[in-house]
């Protein structure tokens, strides 16, 4: 199967994007950085057919409207409210991992392409976590692609993806997958920034 299965850890991607924004555009960019969902989704599927796309995040209720754009693009969105449960990030990870393993069983014998959006390789030594699950799926014929920020991506997971599949650095597409909102009232004056068009010919 050439279809892609996208598993998107938005909290990990977003927090890391803030750090990259500070380095590239200054401290005032931290709280104005946003992920351009459409472009990041397009980068993830790379023009291929999407069999499944699941995005999980931990966000305050006032940002739910942002996720509607992703849901309207056919992505299944699951939100965990911050403070609603202990270990919110662990809940995000477990939701994605459960979906990955279910798809591994459901499409056993007809594997597709895993596209993982995260930098979190925690738990590998104990045989758990995204990295461990991707190895299990790879052993059963799944192709693997990891999209992450270079600086924040778990080194072991990045090197494994480079050797056994693809590692696509979001840094190379920073201007397309992020944008800057205007500053809030009372904050230092700064320019907004729209995303530039995504150039898929640069995708490995």
Residue pairs with C-beta under 8 A, 6 or more apart in sequence:
1 51
1 107
1 110
1 111
1 112
1 113
2 48
2 49
2 112
2 113
3 48
3 49
3 50
3 51
3 112
3 113
4 44
4 45
4 46
4 48
4 49
4 50
4 51
4 53
4 112
4 113
4 114
4 115
5 51
5 52
5 53
5 100
5 103
5 112
5 113
5 114
5 115
6 41
6 44
6 45
6 50
6 52
6 53
6 54
6 55
6 75
6 115
6 117
7 54
7 96
7 99
7 100
7 114
7 115
7 116
7 117
7 118
7 130
8 44
8 53
8 54
8 55
8 56
8 75
8 96
8 117
8 118
9 56
9 57
9 92
9 93
9 96
9 116
9 117
9 118
9 120
9 130
10 35
10 55
10 56
10 57
10 59
10 117
11 57
11 58
11 59
11 89
11 92
12 117
12 118
12 119
12 120
12 148
12 152
13 35
13 40
13 117
13 118
13 119
13 148
13 149
13 170
14 33
14 35
14 57
15 152
16 119
16 148
16 149
16 151
16 152
17 33
17 35
17 149
17 170
17 174
17 177
17 178
18 29
18 30
18 31
18 33
19 149
19 151
19 152
20 149
20 151
20 170
20 171
20 174
20 178
21 29
21 30
21 32
21 33
21 178
21 180
22 29
22 30
24 174
25 180
25 193
26 190
28 183
28 187
28 188
28 190
29 180
29 190
31 184
31 187
32 180
32 181
32 182
32 183
32 190
32 192
33 178
33 179
33 180
34 66
34 178
34 179
34 180
34 181
35 177
35 178
36 176
36 177
36 178
36 179
36 195
37 66
37 69
37 70
37 73
38 69
38 73
39 173
39 176
39 177
39 195
39 198
40 117
40 147
40 170
40 177
41 53
41 70
41 73
41 75
42 198
42 200
43 147
43 168
43 170
43 173
43 176
43 177
43 198
43 200
43 203
44 53
44 115
44 117
44 147
45 53
45 115
46 200
46 203
47 200
48 113
50 74
51 112
52 76
52 99
52 103
53 74
53 75
53 76
54 75
54 76
54 78
54 95
54 96
54 99
55 67
55 70
55 75
55 76
55 77
55 78
56 77
56 78
56 79
56 80
56 92
56 95
56 96
57 67
57 77
57 78
57 79
57 80
57 92
58 79
58 80
58 81
58 82
58 88
58 89
58 91
58 92
59 66
59 67
59 79
59 81
59 82
60 81
60 82
61 81
64 79
67 77
67 79
70 77
71 77
78 95
80 88
80 91
80 92
80 95
81 88
82 88
85 91
93 120
93 122
93 129
93 130
96 118
96 130
97 128
97 129
97 130
97 133
100 114
100 130
100 133
100 134
100 137
101 133
101 136
104 111
104 133
104 136
104 137
104 140
104 142
108 140
111 137
111 140
111 141
111 142
111 143
112 142
112 143
113 142
113 143
113 144
113 145
114 134
114 137
114 138
114 142
114 143
114 144
114 145
115 145
115 147
116 130
116 134
116 144
116 145
116 146
116 147
117 147
117 148
118 130
118 146
118 148
119 148
119 149
119 152
119 153
119 154
119 157
120 129
120 130
120 154
121 129
121 130
121 131
121 153
121 154
121 155
121 156
121 157
122 129
122 154
123 129
123 131
123 132
124 131
124 132
124 154
124 156
124 157
130 157
131 154
131 156
131 157
131 160
134 142
134 144
134 146
134 157
134 160
134 161
135 160
137 144
138 144
138 164
138 165
143 165
144 161
144 164
144 165
144 166
145 161
145 165
145 166
145 167
145 168
146 153
146 157
146 158
146 161
146 165
146 166
146 167
146 168
147 168
147 170
148 158
148 167
148 168
148 169
148 170
149 169
149 170
149 171
150 158
150 169
150 171
151 171
153 167
158 167
161 167
166 204
168 203
168 204
170 177
172 202
173 198
173 202
175 195
175 196
176 195
176 196
176 197
176 198
176 199
177 195
177 198
178 195
179 192
179 193
179 194
179 195
180 190
180 191
180 192
180 193
181 192
182 190
182 192
183 189
183 190
